[in-house]
Amino acid sequence: AVRARAYDGVSFDWEYPQTASDWQAYAALVCATKRILGDGYRVSFSIHPSADTFEYVKTFRDVTDCADAVYVMAYDFSPTNERLNDGHSSLSAVVGLLKYIKSSNVVEDASKFMLGIPLYGRRVSNFGDAKTYEDLVSAMGDSFEPSRTLVDGVVFNSVEIVRAKVREAKKFGFGGVMVWELGQDVPIDEVGVSLFDAILEEAATVDDG
């Protein structure tokens, strides 16, 4: 089906493999898919950032060796057990995550890793209450600021934070960033407001080509 429909490849999203046998099977699946499709197709997978996950990735190196990209789902990441204590996917939390990945030698080549950035926010008093960035911009109206991260109790990544995350991903050797998800942004032609536009502009300043 991938070849017949002229797709670019396959991306796996098994978010919670729990055991060594899960990861061993996952690595076998990723590698078999890459072997069958060949170098003309991309094979990737997503992971939730946690110490256990990274230990399994280190143990079963084949899963990253065979993949073309690994999407690190750092959407709701926080450095404490209080999920919003340091903000929803805050810059400081993500920088800490990047430092951990590097210092722990999770992978030999971090260029396959893509840093996940949220295009939505979460309510501080009710983590399950999420709002799209588009809805938050609408709620801000004329009070929009590129540095603003809180609207009516909902915390989110601002334009400035998103730009900083792109720079940090480059600094720590990541291959790039990815978002969840594009439909939650404002239209890309809203320059200075669109988070995806901010990513593209910032990436152009740090990309080696």
Stockholm file with secondary structure:
# STOCKHOLM 1.0

chainA/1-209         AVRARAYDGVSFDWEYPQTASDWQAYAALVCATKRILGDGYRVSFSIHPSADTFEYVKTFRDVTDCADAVYVMAYDFSPTNERLNDGHSSLSAVVGLLKYIKSSNVVEDASKFMLGIPLYGRRVSNFGDAKTYEDLVSAMGDSFEPSRTLVDGVVFNSVEIVRAKVREAKKFGFGGVMVWELGQDVPIDEVGVSLFDAILEEAATVDDG
#=GR chainA/1-209 SS CTTTTTCCEEEECCCCCCSHHHHHHHHHHHHHHHHHHCTTSEEEEEECCCHHHHHHHHHCTHHHHHCSEEEECCSSCCSSSSTTTTCTTCHHHHHHHHHHHHHTTCCSCGGGEEEEEESEEEETTEEEEEEEHHHHHHHHGGGCCTTCCEETTEECCCHHHHHHHHHHHHHTTCCEEEEECGGGSCCTTSTTTCHHHHHHHHHHHHCCC
#=GC SS_cons         CTTTTTCCEEEECCCCCCSHHHHHHHHHHHHHHHHHHCTTSEEEEEECCCHHHHHHHHHCTHHHHHCSEEEECCSSCCSSSSTTTTCTTCHHHHHHHHHHHHHTTCCSCGGGEEEEEESEEEETTEEEEEEEHHHHHHHHGGGCCTTCCEETTEECCCHHHHHHHHHHHHHTTCCEEEEECGGGSCCTTSTTTCHHHHHHHHHHHHCCC
//
